[in-house]
Amino acid sequence: MKKILIMACAAGMLTLLPACGGQKTSDAASKQDTVQTATNSNAPYADPSQENSYNAKLGGKDFVITIKRAADKSLPTVTDDLGKSFYDNRVEVTITCNGQPFFSKSYTKEAFASFLTTKSETQGTILLGMAYDSAKSDGHAIRLGAQVGQVGIEEGPAFCVEIPLDGSASSIVRDTNQDTTGDDGVE
């Protein structure tokens, strides 16, 4: 009697295993189809949106620097060497000084266009992003690092955006001592 009960339970489990396994296979296949569909899509790729805020005490004043990067579908798309299309990014920079609005500007790759000198710097590149540069900022100016580069590779020329604390016009210069490795101080 015990043998029959054990055999019945074992037989029942064996009939359930393919059903459970089949369900997992179906889920895996459906996920795989979804990934393949997304990968083979002809829609332009968009970098994920990004927002960073930095606090700085410069010239005896408290500054909050907010930098937001987002793909901008109104800008021309960029095509890489493999023929894949990408949306270019727009970077919004807002700065407050002691809680009051101080600076606000929107940047696209076009702001850096006069500094892009080679075909590889102008074609297939987007504005990758910007960040506050605490090492170069001082009591005279807030300095932001910016980079235009090839999508996916994330290499390209670096720039310094200088925002004077006296309220005069901001400026852009090509960074002649660029380090895009992101490992300063790492040994």
N, CA, C and O of each residue as an XYZ file, in Angstrom:
748
protein
N       0.820     -1.178      0.000
C       0.000      0.000      0.000
C       0.875      1.256      0.000
O       0.620      2.207     -0.739
N       1.932      1.238      0.863
C       2.835      2.386      0.898
C       3.524      2.562     -0.440
O       3.711      3.682     -0.916
N       3.906      1.420     -1.053
C       4.588      1.500     -2.341
C       3.681      2.125     -3.388
O       4.144      2.913     -4.212
N       2.425      1.796     -3.371
C       1.485      2.346     -4.347
C       1.320      3.847     -4.112
O       1.286      4.617     -5.072
N       1.218      4.272     -2.863
C       1.072      5.684     -2.530
C       2.311      6.467     -2.970
O       2.184      7.546     -3.550
N       3.505      5.937     -2.703
C       4.744      6.605     -3.096
C       4.837      6.671     -4.609
O       5.226      7.701     -5.161
N       4.483      5.586     -5.290
C       4.531      5.566     -6.757
C       3.537      6.576     -7.328
O       3.847      7.238     -8.318
N       2.368      6.709     -6.740
C       1.357      7.653     -7.220
C       1.855      9.085     -7.049
O       1.683      9.911     -7.945
N       2.476      9.387     -5.895
C       3.022     10.728     -5.647
C       4.145     11.040     -6.634
O       4.198     12.131     -7.202
N       5.042     10.071     -6.832
C       6.159     10.266     -7.757
C       5.644     10.483     -9.171
O       6.155     11.337     -9.894
N       4.634      9.716     -9.570
C       4.055      9.871    -10.910
C       3.402     11.241    -11.052
O       3.499     11.880    -12.100
N       2.736     11.685     -9.990
C       2.106     13.006    -10.013
C       3.138     14.113    -10.159
O       2.930     15.069    -10.906
N       4.251     13.984     -9.444
C       5.318     14.991     -9.536
C       5.936     15.006    -10.923
O       6.244     16.065    -11.469
N       6.112     13.821    -11.485
C       6.697     13.754    -12.819
C       5.806     14.419    -13.855
O       6.311     14.999    -14.816
N       4.496     14.347    -13.680
C       3.600     14.993    -14.635
C       3.597     16.504    -14.438
O       3.327     17.244    -15.384
N       3.891     16.974    -13.231
C       3.926     18.407    -12.979
C       5.235     19.047    -13.449
O       5.235     20.215    -13.836
N       6.323     18.325    -13.426
C       7.618     18.884    -13.812
C       7.632     19.466    -15.218
O       8.107     20.588    -15.392
N       7.135     18.760    -16.233
C       7.157     19.367    -17.564
C       6.333     20.654    -17.616
O       6.702     21.595    -18.319
N       5.231     20.703    -16.885
C       4.402     21.905    -16.889
C       5.174     23.073    -16.288
O       5.164     24.175    -16.835
N       5.837     22.834    -15.173
C       6.624     23.900    -14.546
C       7.792     24.297    -15.438
O       8.053     25.480    -15.658
N       8.474     23.305    -15.936
C       9.613     23.576    -16.814
C       9.173     24.279    -18.083
O       9.856     25.178    -18.573
N       8.028     23.868    -18.615
C       7.516     24.505    -19.830
C       7.218     25.964    -19.600
O       7.465     26.798    -20.471
N       6.694     26.279    -18.440
C       6.383     27.675    -18.124
C       7.659     28.510    -18.090
O       7.691     29.625    -18.611
N       8.702     27.970    -17.480
C       9.960     28.701    -17.408
C      10.527     28.907    -18.802
O      11.029     29.985    -19.119
N      10.449     27.879    -19.634
C      10.963     28.003    -20.989
C      10.186     29.074    -21.749
O      10.775     29.856    -22.495
N       8.874     29.111    -21.566
C       8.062     30.114    -22.250
C       8.452     31.511    -21.802
O       8.580     32.411    -22.631
N       8.644     31.707    -20.489
C       9.053     33.015    -19.986
C      10.406     33.403    -20.557
O      10.603     34.539    -20.989
N      11.338     32.457    -20.558
C      12.675     32.736    -21.080
C      12.596     33.083    -22.561
O      13.258     34.013    -23.021
N      11.799     32.348    -23.296
C      11.666     32.624    -24.728
C      11.037     33.986    -24.946
O      11.460     34.727    -25.833
N      10.031     34.331    -24.151
C       9.376     35.617    -24.336
C      10.334     36.751    -23.971
O      10.339     37.785    -24.639
N      11.148     36.578    -22.918
C      12.131     37.602    -22.568
C      13.173     37.721    -23.670
O      13.589     38.827    -24.015
N      13.590     36.606    -24.216
C      14.587     36.627    -25.272
C      14.023     37.338    -26.499
O      14.723     38.137    -27.121
N      12.768     37.061    -26.855
C      12.144     37.739    -27.986
C      12.092     39.244    -27.748
O      12.361     40.027    -28.659
N      11.749     39.653    -26.524
C      11.674     41.066    -26.199
C      13.032     41.729    -26.358
O      13.129     42.816    -26.926
N      14.070     41.090    -25.866
C      15.417     41.652    -25.974
C      15.822     41.757    -27.431
O      16.364     42.779    -27.851
N      15.569     40.720    -28.202
C      15.944     40.753    -29.612
C      15.171     41.841    -30.344
O      15.731     42.524    -31.202
N      13.914     42.009    -30.024
C      13.117     43.039    -30.678
C      13.690     44.413    -30.359
O      13.825     45.253    -31.249
N      14.027     44.645    -29.088
C      14.570     45.941    -28.697
C      15.924     46.172    -29.348
O      16.213     47.289    -29.778
N      16.751     45.155    -29.431
C      18.079     45.292    -30.011
C      18.006     45.549    -31.511
O      18.800     46.322    -32.046
N      17.074     44.919    -32.182
C      16.963     45.058    -33.631
C      16.097     46.237    -34.051
O      15.894     46.455    -35.245
N      15.589     46.991    -33.101
C      14.724     48.117    -33.397
C      15.482     49.180    -34.194
O      16.675     49.400    -33.983
N      14.773     49.830    -35.105
C      15.387     50.905    -35.884
C      15.202     52.265    -35.227
O      15.684     53.271    -35.747
N      14.508     52.310    -34.087
C      14.313     53.572    -33.379
C      15.644     54.074    -32.846
O      16.483     53.280    -32.419
N      15.844     55.400    -32.869
C      17.098     55.929    -32.317
C      17.235     55.598    -30.836
O      16.245     55.537    -30.107
N      18.467     55.388    -30.407
C      18.783     55.106    -29.011
C      18.872     56.430    -28.263
O      19.339     57.427    -28.814
N      18.425     56.445    -27.012
C      18.498     57.638    -26.173
C      19.268     57.306    -24.900
O      18.982     56.308    -24.238
N      20.250     58.147    -24.555
C      20.940     57.990    -23.277
C      19.929     58.166    -22.151
O      18.988     58.947    -22.289
N      20.103     57.456    -21.042
C      19.204     57.664    -19.915
C      19.379     59.074    -19.351
O      20.482     59.621    -19.352
N      18.291     59.645    -18.874
C      18.366     60.970    -18.253
C      19.206     60.885    -16.993
O      19.282     59.842    -16.344
N      19.833     62.000    -16.661
C      20.728     62.031    -15.513
C      20.637     63.409    -14.865
O      20.576     64.424    -15.559
N      20.629     63.440    -13.544
C      20.620     64.710    -12.815
C      21.585     64.621    -11.643
O      21.571     63.657    -10.877
N      22.432     65.658    -11.515
C      23.390     65.730    -10.411
C      23.358     67.131     -9.819
O      23.241     68.122    -10.541
N      23.464     67.200     -8.504
C      23.548     68.485     -7.811
C      24.826     68.526     -6.995
O      25.242     67.530     -6.403
N      25.434     69.690     -6.979
C      26.697     69.878     -6.265
C      26.568     71.117     -5.388
O      25.942     72.095     -5.794
N      27.144     71.091     -4.208
C      27.204     72.244     -3.313
C      28.635     72.743     -3.306
O      29.579     71.958     -3.220
N      28.789     74.074     -3.399
C      30.128     74.650     -3.400
C      30.117     75.953     -2.618
O      29.182     76.747     -2.720
N      31.163     76.159     -1.842
C      31.348     77.431     -1.150
C      32.522     78.114     -1.841
O      33.673     77.703     -1.699
N      32.205     79.163     -2.590
C      33.223     79.875     -3.373
C      33.079     81.372     -3.141
O      31.964     81.892     -3.169
N      34.172     82.065     -2.916
C      34.121     83.517     -2.719
C      33.232     83.912     -1.561
O      32.621     84.980     -1.587
N      33.148     83.061     -0.535
C      32.332     83.362      0.637
C      30.840     83.171      0.429
O      30.048     83.553      1.290
N      30.444     82.593     -0.683
C      29.020     82.386     -0.978
C      28.742     80.906     -1.172
O      29.633     80.139     -1.537
N      27.494     80.509     -0.926
C      27.065     79.126     -1.098
C      26.357     78.961     -2.439
O      25.363     79.631     -2.719
N      26.881     78.064     -3.253
C      26.311     77.798     -4.565
C      25.761     76.374     -4.621
O      26.345     75.448     -4.058
N      24.646     76.215     -5.299
C      24.106     74.894     -5.614
C      24.070     74.805     -7.133
O      23.388     75.586     -7.796
N      24.807     73.851     -7.671
C      24.906     73.666     -9.122
C      24.127     72.407     -9.471
O      24.428     71.322     -8.973
N      23.122     72.557    -10.330
C      22.311     71.417    -10.758
C      22.502     71.225    -12.252
O      22.342     72.159    -13.038
N      22.847     69.998    -12.634
C      23.103     69.680    -14.039
C      22.203     68.512    -14.429
O      22.273     67.432    -13.842
N      21.351     68.750    -15.439
C      20.421     67.716    -15.914
C      20.731     67.410    -17.374
O      20.779     68.306    -18.216
N      20.940     66.123    -17.657
C      21.163     65.685    -19.040
C      19.985     64.827    -19.466
O      19.528     63.957    -18.723
N      19.496     65.090    -20.690
C      18.406     64.281    -21.225
C      18.514     64.251    -22.745
O      18.937     65.222    -23.372
N      18.124     63.116    -23.323
C      18.064     63.022    -24.784
C      17.006     64.002    -25.274
O      15.932     64.109    -24.684
N      17.308     64.705    -26.339
C      16.390     65.710    -26.874
C      15.982     65.299    -28.289
O      16.779     65.374    -29.224
N      14.740     64.868    -28.430
C      14.250     64.388    -29.725
C      14.063     65.510    -30.740
O      13.843     65.238    -31.920
N      14.147     66.773    -30.300
C      14.027     67.888    -31.242
C      15.357     68.197    -31.929
O      15.383     68.912    -32.931
N      16.463     67.663    -31.398
C      17.775     67.870    -32.016
C      17.972     66.853    -33.138
O      17.335     65.799    -33.133
N      18.842     67.155    -34.097
C      19.117     66.176    -35.152
C      19.692     64.892    -34.558
O      20.474     64.934    -33.608
N      19.298     63.749    -35.127
C      19.863     62.481    -34.663
C      21.274     62.328    -35.224
O      21.643     62.952    -36.219
N      22.037     61.490    -34.564
C      23.428     61.241    -34.939
C      23.541     59.769    -35.290
O      22.947     58.922    -34.624
N      24.306     59.457    -36.339
C      24.495     58.069    -36.761
C      25.943     57.680    -36.539
O      26.859     58.406    -36.927
N      26.147     56.519    -35.906
C      27.514     56.060    -35.653
C      28.062     55.301    -36.866
O      27.394     55.202    -37.896
N      29.269     54.773    -36.738
C      29.942     54.064    -37.835
C      29.197     52.815    -38.275
O      29.356     52.365    -39.410
N      28.381     52.247    -37.386
C      27.639     51.029    -37.702
C      26.239     51.316    -38.259
O      25.480     50.393    -38.555
N      25.910     52.598    -38.398
C      24.616     52.968    -38.948
C      23.498     53.073    -37.930
O      22.346     53.268    -38.318
N      23.791     52.952    -36.641
C      22.783     53.064    -35.591
C      22.538     54.544    -35.283
O      23.483     55.326    -35.180
N      21.266     54.922    -35.138
C      20.904     56.309    -34.843
C      20.806     56.552    -33.343
O      20.408     55.675    -32.577
N      21.178     57.762    -32.946
C      21.150     58.173    -31.545
C      20.573     59.574    -31.442
O      20.813     60.426    -32.298
N      19.800     59.802    -30.369
C      19.363     61.163    -30.061
C      20.516     61.873    -29.382
O      21.230     61.279    -28.574
N      20.699     63.149    -29.709
C      21.710     63.949    -29.028
C      21.139     64.400    -27.681
O      19.929     64.348    -27.460
N      22.007     64.831    -26.807
C      21.596     65.252    -25.469
C      21.552     66.759    -25.341
O      22.270     67.487    -26.025
N      20.693     67.204    -24.448
C      20.646     68.597    -24.027
C      20.986     68.593    -22.539
O      20.491     67.759    -21.781
N      21.842     69.538    -22.129
C      22.233     69.641    -20.727
C      21.760     70.995    -20.200
O      22.107     72.045    -20.741
N      20.963     70.947    -19.138
C      20.458     72.155    -18.481
C      21.289     72.394    -17.235
O      21.403     71.518    -16.378
N      21.875     73.595    -17.135
C      22.668     73.962    -15.972
C      21.954     75.097    -15.256
O      21.673     76.139    -15.849
N      21.659     74.888    -13.968
C      21.094     75.952    -13.143
C      21.941     76.075    -11.889
O      22.350     75.083    -11.285
N      22.193     77.326    -11.516
C      23.019     77.602    -10.334
C      22.301     78.632     -9.480
O      21.812     79.647     -9.975
N      22.250     78.344     -8.185
C      21.749     79.338     -7.238
C      22.910     79.800     -6.371
O      23.850     79.047     -6.117
N      22.833     81.042     -5.922
C      23.836     81.623     -5.034
C      23.107     82.108     -3.785
O      22.245     82.983     -3.862
N      23.453     81.543     -2.652
C      22.784     81.869     -1.387
C      21.264     81.763     -1.528
O      20.522     82.583     -0.987
N      20.811     80.742     -2.262
C      19.385     80.466     -2.416
C      18.683     81.274     -3.502
O      17.492     81.070     -3.735
N      19.379     82.176     -4.168
C      18.787     83.011     -5.216
C      19.279     82.554     -6.591
O      20.416     82.099     -6.723
N      18.423     82.673     -7.622
C      18.868     82.289     -8.974
C      20.110     83.093     -9.377
O      20.166     84.310     -9.202
N      21.102     82.382     -9.921
C      22.350     83.023    -10.316
C      22.648     82.814    -11.799
O      23.062     83.749    -12.485
N      22.438     81.577    -12.305
C      22.799     81.246    -13.688
C      21.892     80.125    -14.171
O      21.587     79.193    -13.426
N      21.468     80.224    -15.421
C      20.676     79.160    -16.032
C      20.944     79.168    -17.534
O      20.798     80.192    -18.203
N      21.339     78.006    -18.047
C      21.632     77.923    -19.481
C      21.463     76.491    -19.956
O      21.716     75.540    -19.216
N      21.033     76.355    -21.199
C      20.866     75.062    -21.851
C      21.997     74.887    -22.859
O      22.277     75.786    -23.652
N      22.650     73.715    -22.824
C      23.764     73.431    -23.728
C      23.433     72.234    -24.621
O      22.841     71.247    -24.183
N      23.834     72.355    -25.884
C      23.785     71.234    -26.822
C      25.174     71.131    -27.457
O      26.042     71.965    -27.198
N      25.375     70.128    -28.270
C      26.667     69.966    -28.950
C      27.004     71.208    -29.769
O      28.178     71.521    -29.963
N      26.001     71.905    -30.241
C      26.203     73.105    -31.059
C      27.040     74.163    -30.325
O      27.793     74.899    -30.963
N      26.918     74.247    -29.000
C      27.692     75.229    -28.223
C      29.192     74.965    -28.321
O      29.997     75.875    -28.123
N      29.570     73.726    -28.626
C      30.979     73.334    -28.691
C      31.463     73.156    -30.134
O      32.624     72.812    -30.358
N      30.586     73.386    -31.107
C      30.869     73.083    -32.515
C      32.114     73.789    -33.056
O      32.860     73.200    -33.839
N      32.348     75.021    -32.656
C      33.511     75.745    -33.200
C      34.833     75.174    -32.692
O      35.889     75.498    -33.236
N      34.794     74.336    -31.663
C      36.001     73.715    -31.122
C      36.238     72.310    -31.672
O      37.296     71.724    -31.448
N      35.267     71.779    -32.382
C      35.390     70.427    -32.949
C      36.094     70.566    -34.285
O      35.530     71.113    -35.232
N      37.324     70.076    -34.369
C      38.170     70.384    -35.520
C      38.327     69.255    -36.531
O      38.709     69.509    -37.673
N      38.044     68.022    -36.141
C      38.240     66.919    -37.075
C      36.897     66.272    -37.420
O      35.901     66.451    -36.718
N      36.898     65.527    -38.503
C      35.689     64.830    -38.936
C      35.201     63.862    -37.855
O      33.997     63.744    -37.631
N      36.130     63.169    -37.184
C      35.731     62.215    -36.145
C      35.133     62.911    -34.929
O      34.380     62.294    -34.176
N      35.457     64.189    -34.726
C      34.877     64.945    -33.612
C      33.504     65.503    -33.943
O      32.712     65.773    -33.041
N      33.217     65.678    -35.211
C      31.932     66.272    -35.582
C      30.892     65.239    -36.003
O      29.704     65.420    -35.737
N      31.314     64.176    -36.647
C      30.358     63.182    -37.129
C      30.254     62.015    -36.147
O      31.258     61.495    -35.660
N      29.032     61.627    -35.877
C      28.806     60.481    -35.001
C      29.041     60.783    -33.536
O      29.220     59.862    -32.738
N      29.042     62.064    -33.164
C      29.271     62.437    -31.775
C      28.058     63.162    -31.202
O      27.270     63.767    -31.929
N      27.931     63.086    -29.888
C      26.869     63.779    -29.171
C      27.480     64.483    -27.961
O      28.638     64.244    -27.616
N      26.708     65.342    -27.325
C      27.124     65.931    -26.059
C      26.905     64.859    -25.000
O      25.766     64.561    -24.639
N      27.988     64.282    -24.505
C      27.892     63.172    -23.548
C      27.428     63.641    -22.178
O      26.698     62.925    -21.494
N      27.842     64.831    -21.771
C      27.413     65.336    -20.473
C      28.330     66.405    -19.937
O      29.314     66.794    -20.566
N      27.970     66.877    -18.733
C      28.736     67.910    -18.055
C      28.752     67.590    -16.561
O      27.884     66.877    -16.056
N      29.753     68.129    -15.864
C      29.851     67.926    -14.417
C      30.611     69.090    -13.792
O      31.432     69.737    -14.441
N      30.326     69.337    -12.541
C      31.020     70.370    -11.778
C      32.460     69.927    -11.539
O      32.714     68.782    -11.167
N      33.404     70.852    -11.757
C      34.819     70.568    -11.550
C      35.288     71.343    -10.327
O      35.687     72.503    -10.431
N      35.237     70.699     -9.175
C      35.605     71.370     -7.916
C      37.091     71.727     -7.876
O      37.463     72.721     -7.252
N      37.937     70.947     -8.519
C      39.378     71.204     -8.498
C      39.745     72.475     -9.257
O      40.717     73.142     -8.903
N      38.990     72.819    -10.286
C      39.309     73.998    -11.090
C      38.474     75.224    -10.719
O      38.788     76.334    -11.147
N      37.427     75.040     -9.937
C      36.604     76.169     -9.513
C      37.295     76.899     -8.375
O      38.013     76.298     -7.575
N      37.062     78.233     -8.315
C      37.705     79.034     -7.274
C      36.825     80.241     -6.956
O      35.662     80.282     -7.356
N      37.365     81.210     -6.247
C      36.619     82.399     -5.854
C      36.286     83.328     -7.005
O      35.619     84.344     -6.810
N      36.749     82.986     -8.220
C      36.482     83.827     -9.385
C      35.482     83.210    -10.353
O      34.760     83.926    -11.046
N      35.440     81.866    -10.401
C      34.564     81.226    -11.392
C      34.198     79.800    -10.983
O      34.963     79.094    -10.327
N      33.005     79.414    -11.397
C      32.583     78.014    -11.319
C      32.979     77.408    -12.656
O      32.708     77.978    -13.713
N      33.621     76.252    -12.599
C      34.049     75.604    -13.833
C      33.399     74.233    -13.936
O      33.374     73.454    -12.983
N      32.879     73.968    -15.119
C      32.230     72.693    -15.408
C      33.024     71.984    -16.488
O      33.482     72.613    -17.442
N      33.186     70.692    -16.343
C      33.786     69.897    -17.398
C      32.678     69.424    -18.318
O      31.580     69.104    -17.862
N      32.958     69.377    -19.604
C      31.981     68.904    -20.595
C      32.711     68.001    -21.575
O      33.915     68.135    -21.791
N      31.957     67.074    -22.168
C      32.582     66.193    -23.153
C      31.628     65.914    -24.299
O      30.451     65.614    -24.102
N      32.170     66.021    -25.497
C      31.489     65.633    -26.721
C      32.203     64.375    -27.177
O      33.433     64.332    -27.185
N      31.458     63.355    -27.555
C      32.141     62.135    -27.958
C      31.256     61.163    -28.688
O      30.059     61.389    -28.869
N      31.862     60.089    -29.100
C      31.158     59.045    -29.830
C      30.305     58.241    -28.861
O      30.742     57.883    -27.767
N      29.086     57.968    -29.288
C      28.181     57.189    -28.459
C      28.717     55.775    -28.298
O      29.292     55.205    -29.225
N      28.522     55.224    -27.117
C      28.979     53.881    -26.836
C      30.441     53.820    -26.434
O      30.800     53.079    -25.519
N      31.289     54.589    -27.104
C      32.717     54.603    -26.802
C      33.004     55.617    -25.695
O      33.879     55.409    -24.854
N      32.257     56.706    -25.712
C      32.373     57.778    -24.725
C      33.771     58.349    -24.655
O      34.286     58.632    -23.573
N      34.371     58.515    -25.794
C      35.659     59.184    -25.898
C      35.500     60.348    -26.856
O      34.766     60.265    -27.841
N      36.193     61.428    -26.555
C      36.141     62.594    -27.414
C      36.707     63.790    -26.678
O      37.147     63.671    -25.534
N      36.698     64.940    -27.327
C      37.308     66.118    -26.718
C      36.566     66.582    -25.468
O      35.344     66.476    -25.367
N      37.345     67.100    -24.520
C      36.803     67.641    -23.273
C      36.884     69.164    -23.313
O      37.727     69.742    -23.999
N      35.997     69.786    -22.571
C      35.909     71.243    -22.550
C      35.761     71.729    -21.124
O      35.383     70.977    -20.225
N      36.066     73.006    -20.934
C      35.851     73.657    -19.649
C      34.876     74.805    -19.897
O      35.133     75.687    -20.716
N      33.764     74.780    -19.184
C      32.788     75.869    -19.245
C      33.027     76.708    -17.995
O      32.918     76.211    -16.875
N      33.352     77.980    -18.194
C      33.674     78.870    -17.080
C      32.535     79.860    -16.876
O      32.125     80.567    -17.797
N      32.033     79.890    -15.634
C      30.937     80.793    -15.269
C      31.483     81.737    -14.196
O      31.607     81.350    -13.034
N      31.814     82.992    -14.589
C      32.401     83.939    -13.633
C      31.428     84.265    -12.491
O      30.223     84.401    -12.704
N      31.974     84.386    -11.283
C      31.140     84.684    -10.126
C      30.692     86.144    -10.086
O      29.794     86.499     -9.322
N      31.327     87.003    -10.922
C      30.915     88.407    -10.961
C      29.707     88.636    -11.868
O      29.245     89.767    -12.017
N      29.195     87.561    -12.471
C      27.997     87.679    -13.310
C      28.280     87.982    -14.766
O      27.340     88.099    -15.552
N      29.543     88.113    -15.158
C      29.846     88.374    -16.567
C      29.591     87.108    -17.394
O      29.292     86.045    -16.850
N      29.713     87.242    -18.690
C      29.361     86.161    -19.620
C      30.193     84.901    -19.405
O      31.390     84.966    -19.126
N      29.534     83.760    -19.541
C      30.230     82.478    -19.438
C      31.026     82.232    -20.714
O      30.763     82.843    -21.750
N      32.004     81.327    -20.628
C      32.822     81.017    -21.800
C      33.132     79.532    -21.838
O      33.016     78.824    -20.838
N      33.529     79.080    -23.022
C      33.899     77.679    -23.237
C      35.302     77.652    -23.823
O      35.612     78.404    -24.747
N      36.151     76.779    -23.281
C      37.473     76.570    -23.863
C      37.704     75.069    -23.958
O      37.209     74.289    -23.145
N      38.464     74.694    -24.966
C      38.816     73.282    -25.102
C      39.843     72.950    -24.036
O      40.805     73.691    -23.840
N      39.639     71.841    -23.352
C      40.530     71.424    -22.282
C      41.766     70.783    -22.905
O      41.686     69.691    -23.468
N      42.907     71.460    -22.803
C      44.132     70.944    -23.411
C      44.766     69.844    -22.570
O      45.616     69.102    -23.062
N      44.364     69.733    -21.314
C      44.902     68.710    -20.423
C      43.760     67.787    -20.000
O      43.511     67.581    -18.812
N      43.081     67.246    -20.991
C      41.906     66.435    -20.682
C      42.279     65.060    -20.175
O      43.233     64.431    -20.633
N      41.487     64.618    -19.206
C      41.611     63.264    -18.683
C      40.205     62.698    -18.632
O      39.410     63.080    -17.773
N      39.900     61.805    -19.531
C      38.546     61.239    -19.593
C      38.501     59.847    -19.018
O      37.530     59.119    -19.221
N      39.561     59.460    -18.289
C      39.580     58.108    -17.738
C      38.764     58.011    -16.466
O      38.311     56.925    -16.106
N      38.567     59.139    -15.771
C      37.786     59.113    -14.549
C      38.467     58.402    -13.395
O      37.798     58.000    -12.443
N      39.795     58.237    -13.459
C      40.469     57.529    -12.372
C      41.582     58.376    -11.748
O      42.625     57.851    -11.359
N      41.354     59.674    -11.656
C      42.335     60.530    -10.991
C      42.563     60.031     -9.572
O      41.611     59.741     -8.848
N      43.795     59.936     -9.190
C      44.130     59.541     -7.830
C      44.051     58.031     -7.590
O      44.340     57.572     -6.485
N      43.674     57.267     -8.584
C      43.592     55.818     -8.429
C      44.928     55.234     -8.850
O      45.453     55.568     -9.913
N      45.475     54.367     -8.019
C      46.765     53.772     -8.377
C      46.625     52.319     -8.652
O      47.611     51.653     -8.969
